[in-house]
Amino acid sequence: MTTDSARATPYPGYVAGPPQPATLAVLLLILTEGIFFALLFTSYFYILSGSNQWPQGGIKPEHLKIPSIETVILLSSSLPMIWAEHAIKRGHIMQMRMGYMLTLAMGTAFLALLGFEYANLDFKASDNAYASLFLLIVSFHGTHVFVGLLMNIFVQVRSWLGHFDEHRHLAVQNVSWYWHFVDTVWIFIFLIVYLTPHWYGPHA
């Protein structure tokens, strides 16, 4: 006969209770970084609202082919991360490692494409406010992706050292949350930084 407590347990090793300090720290980090990105987006729209031309200085809007590919890769990279998190909660350590490796490969591909995009830009940060905001926002996000990849590698090393099982996997969960945050922010960057110049156009 199944007990009420057994029915309430969503996966092996689940323990109900308040969030751990490490989880609260990650949530606070996500909140802080989210505010920072919100301020950058606000600055972007503020400069846009006072400009007679957008992008400024006759800069052509970025072609969307490479950014679209970047978007598909980065957003898709959350899927193996979700798989990895669910796998470790059930004690499937090899599946967790495979999920993290897939995310690592996709995140690396995203940064490689971002580097290719940078190498082919026809403007630099000192040209005008649009150029500096574009490079600041995208570079700041790229730094977050790089940090997420370092976290990924660190967790993978710990997994091979036997630090995780169905009862101990807090770091896997926390890194997963951070990665999903980074992916979510990119949606706003793509919509605001890449699509806005195509939608808005010159205005008086």
Backbone torsions as a table, in degrees:
resi	resn	phi	psi	omega
1	MET	NA	134.4	-177.7
2	THR	-84.2	128.6	179.8
3	THR	-81.3	164.1	178.1
4	ASP	-62.1	-39.5	-179.2
5	SER	-66.0	-34.9	178.9
6	ALA	-68.5	-40.6	178.9
7	ARG	-65.3	-29.2	-177.3
8	ALA	-81.8	-9.3	-177.8
9	THR	-87.7	113.1	-174.9
10	PRO	-76.2	-22.8	178.9
11	TYR	-161.1	159.1	179.7
12	PRO	-59.9	137.6	177.8
13	GLY	88.0	-1.8	-179.9
14	TYR	-67.7	132.8	177.8
15	VAL	-131.2	118.6	178.9
16	ALA	-74.2	148.1	179.4
17	GLY	157.3	179.2	-179.4
18	PRO	-68.0	156.7	178.5
19	PRO	-59.6	145.3	177.6
20	GLN	-72.9	155.1	179.1
21	PRO	-54.6	-38.9	-179.9
22	ALA	-63.9	-38.2	178.4
23	THR	-67.1	-43.1	177.5
24	LEU	-61.6	-37.5	179.3
25	ALA	-64.7	-41.8	179.0
26	VAL	-66.3	-41.7	178.3
27	LEU	-63.2	-39.4	177.3
28	LEU	-65.5	-40.6	176.7
29	LEU	-60.5	-45.9	179.7
30	ILE	-61.5	-42.7	178.7
31	LEU	-62.2	-45.9	-179.0
32	THR	-62.9	-46.7	-179.6
33	GLU	-67.7	-34.2	176.9
34	GLY	-62.4	-40.8	176.9
35	ILE	-63.2	-41.6	180.0
36	PHE	-61.7	-44.8	178.2
37	PHE	-64.4	-38.7	178.7
38	ALA	-60.8	-39.2	177.7
39	LEU	-66.1	-38.9	177.2
40	LEU	-64.3	-42.4	178.7
41	PHE	-65.0	-38.9	177.4
42	THR	-62.1	-42.5	177.3
43	SER	-61.6	-40.2	179.5
44	TYR	-59.4	-49.6	-178.4
45	PHE	-69.9	-30.9	177.4
46	TYR	-64.3	-46.6	179.1
47	ILE	-66.0	-40.5	179.6
48	LEU	-60.5	-42.8	-175.9
49	SER	-64.8	-24.3	-178.8
50	GLY	-101.4	9.1	-176.9
51	SER	-104.7	142.5	177.3
52	ASN	-84.9	-11.1	179.6
53	GLN	-145.4	138.6	179.7
54	TRP	-142.9	121.3	-1.5
55	PRO	-64.2	156.2	-179.0
56	GLN	-71.9	159.5	172.1
57	GLY	66.5	19.7	178.8
58	GLY	74.8	12.7	176.9
59	ILE	-66.3	131.5	179.0
60	LYS	-77.6	140.1	175.6
61	PRO	-57.3	145.9	-179.4
62	GLU	-62.3	138.1	171.9
63	HIS	-62.2	141.6	-171.1
64	LEU	-90.1	-3.6	-176.2
65	LYS	-61.9	-56.1	-178.0
66	ILE	-65.4	-47.6	177.6
67	PRO	-58.9	-33.5	178.4
68	SER	-67.4	-41.3	176.9
69	ILE	-64.3	-41.9	176.9
70	GLU	-58.4	-41.4	-178.6
71	THR	-64.1	-45.6	179.6
72	VAL	-61.3	-44.7	-178.7
73	ILE	-63.7	-48.3	-174.6
74	LEU	-68.1	-45.2	-179.7
75	LEU	-65.9	-36.4	178.1
76	SER	-66.8	-25.7	-177.8
77	SER	-67.0	-14.8	176.4
78	SER	-73.1	-25.5	-177.1
79	LEU	-64.2	-50.7	176.6
80	PRO	-65.6	-26.3	176.4
81	MET	-67.3	-40.9	176.0
82	ILE	-63.0	-43.1	178.0
83	TRP	-59.3	-44.7	-179.0
84	ALA	-62.1	-42.3	-178.1
85	GLU	-65.7	-44.1	179.0
86	HIS	-66.9	-35.6	-178.6
87	ALA	-65.0	-45.8	-176.7
88	ILE	-67.9	-29.8	177.8
89	LYS	-65.5	-18.1	177.8
90	ARG	-109.7	10.7	175.1
91	GLY	81.5	13.4	-178.9
92	HIS	-92.1	82.2	-171.8
93	ILE	-66.6	-37.5	-179.3
94	MET	-66.9	-37.8	176.5
95	GLN	-65.3	-37.9	177.2
96	MET	-61.7	-44.4	179.4
97	ARG	-63.2	-42.0	-179.8
98	MET	-63.6	-41.9	177.9
99	GLY	-61.1	-43.2	179.5
100	TYR	-67.3	-37.2	178.9
101	MET	-66.1	-39.4	177.4
102	LEU	-63.4	-44.3	178.0
103	THR	-62.5	-40.5	178.4
104	LEU	-60.7	-44.2	-179.5
105	ALA	-64.7	-41.8	-178.2
106	MET	-71.1	-38.9	176.7
107	GLY	-64.7	-38.6	177.2
108	THR	-65.2	-40.7	177.5
109	ALA	-62.6	-39.0	177.5
110	PHE	-60.3	-47.4	-179.7
111	LEU	-65.3	-35.9	178.5
112	ALA	-63.8	-43.1	177.5
113	LEU	-66.0	-36.8	178.3
114	LEU	-64.1	-39.9	176.6
115	GLY	-64.0	-39.6	177.1
116	PHE	-63.4	-42.2	178.7
117	GLU	-61.6	-45.4	179.6
118	TYR	-60.1	-41.3	-176.6
119	ALA	-64.9	-19.5	-176.9
120	ASN	-110.4	11.5	176.5
121	LEU	-68.7	144.6	178.4
122	ASP	-102.3	21.5	176.5
123	PHE	-146.3	165.5	177.3
124	LYS	-129.4	166.6	-171.9
125	ALA	-59.9	-30.3	-176.5
126	SER	-79.9	-3.1	-176.0
127	ASP	-67.9	-49.0	-179.9
128	ASN	-167.8	-178.7	-176.2
129	ALA	-64.7	-39.1	178.8
130	TYR	-60.1	-48.2	-178.0
131	ALA	-61.4	-43.0	-178.4
132	SER	-68.1	-39.2	178.7
133	LEU	-67.9	-41.5	178.3
134	PHE	-57.3	-51.6	-176.9
135	LEU	-68.3	-37.1	179.6
136	LEU	-65.0	-48.8	-177.1
137	ILE	-64.7	-48.9	-177.4
138	VAL	-68.1	-39.7	179.0
139	SER	-67.5	-38.9	178.5
140	PHE	-62.3	-41.2	176.8
141	HIS	-67.6	-41.9	177.8
142	GLY	-58.3	-35.6	176.4
143	THR	-63.8	-38.8	177.9
144	HIS	-65.1	-39.3	176.9
145	VAL	-62.0	-43.6	179.4
146	PHE	-61.2	-43.4	177.5
147	VAL	-62.4	-40.6	177.8
148	GLY	-62.0	-36.4	177.4
149	LEU	-67.7	-38.5	176.3
150	LEU	-63.4	-40.9	175.9
151	MET	-61.0	-42.3	178.9
152	ASN	-57.3	-49.1	-179.6
153	ILE	-62.2	-42.3	-179.7
154	PHE	-60.8	-43.4	179.0
155	VAL	-66.8	-39.2	178.5
156	GLN	-63.2	-42.1	177.4
157	VAL	-60.4	-44.0	178.8
158	ARG	-62.6	-35.0	179.6
159	SER	-65.3	-37.8	179.1
160	TRP	-74.0	-18.9	175.8
161	LEU	-87.7	2.2	175.7
162	GLY	79.8	26.7	-177.2
163	HIS	-82.1	-13.3	-173.5
164	PHE	-122.0	146.5	168.5
165	ASP	-155.6	-168.3	-178.0
166	GLU	-66.1	-15.8	179.0
167	HIS	-99.2	-19.5	-177.0
168	ARG	-132.1	103.7	-177.8
169	HIS	-157.1	25.5	-176.5
170	LEU	-59.8	-41.5	-179.1
171	ALA	-63.3	-37.2	178.4
172	VAL	-61.8	-45.1	179.1
173	GLN	-63.4	-45.4	-175.3
174	ASN	-66.3	-41.7	178.1
175	VAL	-65.8	-36.3	177.0
176	SER	-61.4	-43.9	178.7
177	TRP	-61.6	-43.4	179.5
178	TYR	-60.9	-42.8	-178.5
179	TRP	-65.1	-40.8	178.0
180	HIS	-63.9	-35.9	176.3
181	PHE	-62.0	-47.0	179.5
182	VAL	-59.4	-41.3	178.6
183	ASP	-65.7	-41.8	-179.7
184	THR	-62.8	-42.0	179.2
185	VAL	-60.9	-36.4	-179.1
186	TRP	-62.6	-32.3	177.4
187	ILE	-58.1	-45.4	179.5
188	PHE	-66.8	-38.3	178.7
189	ILE	-63.6	-43.9	-179.8
190	PHE	-63.1	-44.5	-178.7
191	LEU	-67.5	-41.0	-173.8
192	ILE	-86.9	-54.5	-171.6
193	VAL	-78.5	-37.3	-176.3
194	TYR	-93.3	-39.6	-175.7
195	LEU	-87.2	-33.5	-177.8
196	THR	-54.1	-45.1	178.5
197	PRO	-59.5	-29.4	178.5
198	HIS	-78.1	-34.3	-178.1
199	TRP	-81.4	-38.3	-169.2
200	TYR	-78.3	-56.3	179.0
201	GLY	71.4	178.4	178.8
202	PRO	-62.9	145.7	176.2
203	HIS	-149.9	155.9	-178.8
204	ALA	-98.9	NA	NA
